[in-house]
Amino acid sequence: MTEHRTRVDLRLALPAVAGWIAAVVLAGVPGAAWWAAAIGWVLAGALLLAAVLRGRSGRASGAIAATAVGAAVVGLVAASIAIADARRSAPLDAAPGSTWQVRVDGRAGSAFPTFDGEAQVRFSATVVAVHPADGAPITGLAVPVRVTAPAAEPKPVFGAHVRIAVASARPAEAGDRAVLLVRAASAPEVVHLPAWSAWAGELGANFAAAAAATLPGDGGALVPGLAVGDTTAVGDDLDAAMKASSLSHLTAVSGANCAIVTAAGLAAASLAGLGRRTRLVVAGTALLAFVALVTPEASVVRAATMAAVVLVALALGRGGGGVPALASAVVGLLTIDPWYARDAGFALSVLATAGLLLLAPPIAQRLRRVMPVPLAEALALSVAAQLACQPVLTLLEPAVPVFGVAANLLAAPAAPVATVVGLLACLVLPVLPGVAHALLWVAWLPAAWIAALARATAVLPGATAAVPPGALGVVLVTVGVLAIVLAWLVARRRVRTAAAAMLVVLVGAWAGWGWAADGLRTANRPADWVLAACDVGQGDAVLVRAGGAIMLVDTGPDRQALSGCLGALRIDHVDVLVLSHFDADHVGATEALAGRVGLVVVAEADDPREAAALAPLGGTEVERVSVGDAGSVGGIRWSVRWPRAGAAGGNDASVALLVDAGGLRTAFLGDLGEHAQRAMASGGLPRVDVVKVAHHGSADQFDGVYERLGARVGLVCVGADNGYGHPTDRALDVVRAGGGLPVRTDESGLVLVAQHDDGPRVWVERGARDDAAARAGPPGRVADRLGPDPHGGPRVGSAFRQDWSRRWPRQPRRPVRPPGCRSGTSSARRSRSSRPPSSSGRTS
């Protein structure tokens, strides 16, 4: 059989890559942008002059010209960064009383609860004017920011100009698209709303509300996402299943959505008998209307541009013509907004499009030999996109979805139906609500199929294959992808044989690494740990173990993270679960403990959120406690130091405990603020070994509590890049002033504490430590045993990420309960006799 090979024009591809690399580097060091622009232009001019003088002499002149174009692109991108940086560097007044007028640049996410129970929203914006408390307003600004503000209805919509009262503003990380991370003191106030933005916002909100009111289950949650990119109804568990099955690209506006809309426009124009050029115009118009409907935020513009590339390829009539169009689109977008270069979504869009243009045709050609043409072409699209995107996906999540191609193949017939029919329902809802509701049910059927497929795929044994995190994993996966492409598509037998051999070696290395990593991770973890602070993000989840019993203080917000931690430590039953209070960052993962808890301990306080938090635990026995209550289970004894009976709930009504387990004494302070800490300390506090620092290390601390506790270790349960500024320098200084070493879960991952003859010993998963505290710690304290010990060898556990434990697919055996564990109801006892006298301040 003779194979037809299309010649692919890659002349613009290398300049696009050069511009991309320049944007990635210079976005982090914008001060060097003008120098890079000057060098790029000078080099481009010199090379073009050399090409002209050389004349048409074959490949050498072509290479010189391509290099010159690449240098010119680098100069163009560098100049764009330099110009943008000048605008981004404008000083902004964030003094109390000042207000900012900002233009909303992104869809506001779902409201989320903060530690004081107030709902918040986050959105991207550009500051266009500043109104100081004293002085004239400053206008004509263009400073990108990320805003966290109290939630209000309606939420800010794309394009709206809103006024915010600034509570705080701190710099974002170098290279971030946003210059500042801003916290608003009050809900945004809309001052101007463009007509198109109001139309799109109202239409989208009404559509989401209609879907929520009409459609049940996961299918109802997915329809708005498949149709118009609104994923606010998609729960965390469904989102995780979509990611594990490699179907998450269907739950938001992406190149796939834009391609479906474009294809629908082409089909409608074809049915009307229109000519080729007219059909392309109709498809382009449909794409623009779709972008306007779902709001042209950055991710949508990127996806629409990539869909437009496909239209250009169709207009040229050959697949190879799409590559120059793709390269031109990359250069154009990076020139307009160089910060796309650091956007993982941008990289995935470009790679997926490149995969469809370059890999899908030859893969389909191979597959047609063994299967029907329609199936071969559908499978080729899934395989090509997966191969092209997997290196970047590995950087985001060090795991390969084993059944991703199969899941996408099975979802492929359903996704276009859900998207097109759902979009039609959205458009006709204002004028024909009855027809819209009927269309919603039609869209629900394929959406429910996609959701069921995602959940079924995610729970299959070996659904994800773990790879090393970081650069090593990306390199291995990239080499593996290249080996697959060479072994499958290259005609030369020697090349194919060598690539196949390379693939076998990689698979063997991956299997060996996995076995070794699992063994080292388990072997290096101390077996005699008493306290375990799980890395669950911005929240608390601390395990206590002694005498065969397990106590868990809070669950954190992430069910998957908590399950991963319990699995890694081989815990399948919790004798006593203490819920300090009912904020989501402390009780959000209770579903992970359904049927696994013996006794639940909560505050004897009035909090309306209690019922919802306890619902996943079913009929588990609940004990309400206040100051003076005490209990024990196995080798764990605890006493309650706060709150007083009848407290109003919230942070200052957190259950504060003193726990003695295996000789290790720990104080748990929940989210108590300074006022509550003062009141608790007035009753006297004993010395302890470890303190769980209050409120994730917020500044609202009472120094006296930490001085009286005198803890050697201060556990700070906090999430990386949490947006709240936790932990604050003040909280860390308070812990150090009390003689302790702060150990943070955002830096250290899983933290284990064991009790030895010379005091507590700490094992950290990522090896992070506080060098200043280590130097300041007195001899013999934990500070001297964290990290490289100047008097001996290192005493820190291996630096494996905690979330690596929950990603690891191998399950050698079902986690077992530690020997001797009994249910909480069998041994927990409540001791009123241990209460302090009435002078402790307890009130009825």
Secondary structure, 3 states (H helix, E strand, C coil): CCCCCCCCCCCCHHHHHHHHHHHHHHHHCHHHHHHHHHHHHHHHHHHHHHHHHHCCCCHHHHHHHHHHHHHHHHHHHHHHHHHHHHHHCCCCCCCCCCEEEEEECCCCCCCEECCCCCEEEEEEEEEEEEECCCCCCEEEEEEEEEEEEECCCCCCCCCCEEEEEEEEEEECCCCCCCCEEEEECCCCEEEECCHHHHHHHHHHHHHHHHHHHHCCHHHHHHHHHHHHCCCCCCCHHHHHHHHHCCCHHHHCCCHHHHHHHHHHHHHHHHHCCCCHHHHHHHHHHHHHHHHHHCCCCHHHHHHHHHHHHHHHHHHHCCHHHHHHHHHHHHHHHHHHCHHHHHCHHHHHHHHHHHHHHHCHHHHHHHHCCCCCHHHHHHHHHHHHHHHHHHHHHHHHCCEEECCHHHHHHHHCCHHHHHHHHHHHHHHHCCCCHHHHHHHHHHHHHHHHHHHHHHHHHHCCCCCEEECCCCHHHHHHHHHHHHHHHHHHHCCCHHHHHHHHHHHHHHHHHHHHHHHHHHHHHHHHCCCCCCEEECCCCCCCCEEEEECCEEEEECCCCCHHHHHHHHHHCCCCCEEEEEECCCCHHHHCCHHHHCCCEEEEEEECECCCCHHHHHHHHCCCEEEEECCCCEEEECCEEEEEEECCCCECCCHHHCCEEEEEECCEEEEECCCCCHHHHHHHHCCCCCCCCEEECHHHHCCCCCHHHHHHHCCCEEEECCCCCCCCCCCCHHHHHHHHHCCCEEEEHHHHCCEEEEEECCEEEEEECCCCCCHHHHHHCCCCCHHHHCCCCCCCCCCCCCCCCHHHHHHCCCCCCCCCCCCCCCCHHHHCCCCCCCCCCHHHCCCC
